[in-house]
Amino acid sequence: MGWKGKQNGELMALIAGKFDIFVTPDQNMIYQINLRHATVPIFVLKALSNRYDDLKLLIPKLLKTLKSPIVKKISIFE
């Protein structure tokens, strides 16, 4: 997709109108972007590390949340 190296604000512009949610392990992102401009809900995966084995433990929680209407702009999964 050519998004490597994009800054958070650029990412928000790129996903607008193309995606329904944005999932990231970047815990600082929520402090670095203007949430008023977030066009999709942001799901932050807060694991022990950004390694797949740690992140995949949070996927069941994420999937359960996606079964219900999304009401928050940001959700953090720990």
Helices and strands as residue ranges (DSSP letters): H 8-15, E 22-24, H 29-32, G 35-37, E 42-45, H 52-55, G 56-58, H 59-66, E 74-77
